[in-house]
């Protein structure tokens, strides 16, 4: 897609990341100095409303936040997991194969 000289946009590409440092604009400023630490600039671009809706370590069977999420059975969740169990162990314990969401919220089963 070519936008010519409109606002200097020449091409739009889909991003596979939600991190500023990994997007084309972020890469173009790599090595430049700014007022804040890199961590402050490299925050997720995802809105806080969706913060409890998984982005990684699993897959959705439909639209994110409005379908069933199937966690990676080998991944060990880092939060609220004092026993350090894998998702596979957790799912087996509760006899479920995934976690249903509706409108970005967990559906209690």
N, C-alpha and C positions, 0 to 999 in steps of 0.2 A: 504494500500500500504506500503510495507516494503522496505526501501533502505539500510538496514543493517548498516554498519559503514561508509557509504559514507558521509563525512562531518558532521557526527553526526546526520543526519536526519533519524528519525525512522518512522514518520507518517506525512502526509500532510492532513490538513482539510480545508474545505472552510470556510472563515470568513464571518460573517453576519454584520460586522462593518467595518468602515473605520478609526477607532481610534486606535492608537498604544497601548494605555493603555488597550484596550479590547482584543487585540490579545494575543496568547500564549506567545510570547517573552516579550510583555509589562507586562503581569501578572507575569512572572518569575523574573522581576527586581523590582517588587512592594516593597516599603519600603527602597530601596537603595538610597543613596545620589548621586546626580550628580551636575555638575557645573551650569546648567541653571534651570529656574523654570519649574515646571511640565507642565505649559501651553505651553511652548516652545517645549516640547517633545510630547505633545498630540495634535498636529495639524493634520488636515485631511491628509490622505494618497492619496487623489484624486488630480490629477494634476490641476493646475490653469486653464488650457484650458477649463476644464469642470465646472468652478466655477459658471457659470450662468445657468447651467443645473440641475434642481431639483433632489435631492436625497431622500428627505423625505417629509412627509405631502401630499402625493398623490400617484398615481400609473401610470405606463406607460402601454400603450396597445400593446407595442412591445419593441424593443430595446431602451434603454435609450438614449435620444438625437437624435433619428432618428425615432420618432413616436409621437403619441399624449399623452400628459400628462394630467391626470385628478386629479386636486387638491382636497384635503380633504375639503369638503364644510364647515366644522365647524372650520377649522383652520384660524387664523388671521395672514396674512403675516406680518412679522416684518420690512420689508424694503419697501420703496416707497408706504406706505399705511397711509397717514396722517389722513384719516377718520376712521381708525381702523376697516375696514369692514372685514367680513369673506370672504373666497374664494367663498362661495355660493352666497353671495351678489354681489361680483364683477362679477362673471360669469353671473348671472342673468341680471345685468345692461348692459352688452355687448352682451347679447343673444347668449352666446356660452356655450358649455358643457365641453370644454377642451382647451388645448393650444398645437398646433402642432409645432414640432421641426424637423429640417432637419440638419444633420451634426453638431449636438450640438448647433445649433442656432435657436432662436425663428423665426417662419415664421409669418410675419405680415399679418394679415387677415383683 
